[in-house]
Amino acid sequence: LTSIALRGTYLDDEDVAGLLRLSLPGIDEVVGLLAISKLASSGYDEVVVDTAPTGHTLRMLAAPALLERVAALLDGLQAHHREVVQALRGRYVADEADGLIAELERDGASLAATLRDRTKTRLSWVTIAEPMALEETSDAVQSLERGGLHVSTLIVNRITLPPPQPCNWCEARRRFEARALGPLQRRFPNVDILALPEFLEEPRGIAALEKVGRSFGPRKAGATATRVARRTFAQIGDAVSVRPASALPGTGRWLLFGGKGGVGKSTCAAAFAIDLAASEPARRVLLLSSDPAHSLGDVFGVPLDNRPRPIDGAPGNLHVREIDASLGLEQFRQQYLDSVDAVFARISRGSGVAADGPTFRQLVDLAPPGIDEVIAIADVAEALTGPDRRYDTIVSDTAPTGHALRLLQTPHVLREWTQALMAILLKYREIVASGPLAAVLVRLSKRLRTLDALLRDPRQTAFVIVTRPAALPREESLRLHSTLTDLGIATRAVIVNAIGAGTCSRCRKQIRGQTAEIGRLGRALRGTSYAIIGTPAVVPPPHGVEALSAWASGWRRLD
Ligand SMILES: [Zn+2]
């Protein structure tokens, strides 16, 4: 790759190495997919892939297109070399570099075709019987369909079975699930829907997983929608009640709520933001989502978009916004392309430098992944720290773990990327000095530096880990905690969401298991100063301002 880039431009070794080192993270997912597709043709009859949460999966499935863009960029660079050789020697013979480009193109095209071939690839989407999760599922399935990928199976996990004894919780839960599942079949007429019961303990180990395999069954039709009773079960017992705003004292400028998908981050972030705004009327609070799954709109039950807006019934000093990351990236891309064009339009066609124009255009497409969200978030950082800051505190509902971490790691990778671009531009000093291109890059680099500094300042920024009282979320939360520590991002609190309810023997056994998990979490975090907060399970999950406020009164300190 380096030799292709060196042949194609006036860049030197160091520039090219810098760019490739930074841009290659952009194709890690492609390489992952390629490795998978090669496994399928190397001795296995079937390869089962467990993918990352929603946003990340959608991105991964778009990866073949990225591979084709990489190949196109390299081909553009190589074309320059072919012309030179042709001119000097009178003929051109394809070499190793041409072979590599052809291979990348071929792999990208065949991967894209394999993913869309229903005889080779089967996509199963796993969800739970809750309106928010089903909403997200619907969005994802549609988005995949638009890309030509067909979801053939929908697995609805954690269905509540009839309780062994009468139990208000289990029965309310069953009515709620039935109502959520009702429209599913109508919505996805061409998708097989399978149901899987909730297991008392998370299935771990071969024997338990075999039992899960035997439990798959088609969802029984005809479950009637009944009125769902709202019930709160204060099983967290005698723990001290705490309002969300006072559970996280000394709130800085930026609080990020994150955790594994499906733990209820959005609900916790929304309840906290409402309570913070209500308890401090002078504090201007912005609740913000960078999760492409639109979960905040679902929590409030109103459509939200890129414009901050107040919510009916919530304190007036609270604004809510769902970042449209693609919009920010498109603006940046356009600025970049316009300025590249402006620069190269002024270079005479005879000059060798002119040939680098198309390459510079393509460089923006090789930006590391996550640049869209980072650009959007950098705007936010500016809104917090700039001279005309409009908010005192921003509460962020981040995308599920893997995605959020990647986002937090990227500001500095992206800054290096813009700096590598600028270092290259210095070679074209005369052009750059008079052109707008450098200004665009300098501005982005500055914003990324601000973002990076803000994230790592514990007086201003803190993370709230949201988890559930079960083994797998606990383990993932502890990994998240240590990654955040490595990144230099402070953790303020751990929220154990949706702690048990119900009175039947099954529910009581479940609550004993949850209590044990909370104990393990507490021991693992011993020695830290984080607040451990428990929130009650309610059915249906809190939806809308009033329900969120009522639910927040059930928060408890568990540490
Ligand atoms: Zn029960």
Boltz pocket constraint, residues with backbone or C-beta under 6 A from the ligand:
constraints:
  - pocket:
      binder: B
      contacts: [[A, 163], [A, 165], [A, 167], [A, 168], [A, 169], [A, 170], [A, 501], [A, 502], [A, 503], [A, 504], [A, 505], [A, 506], [A, 507]]
      max_distance: 6.0
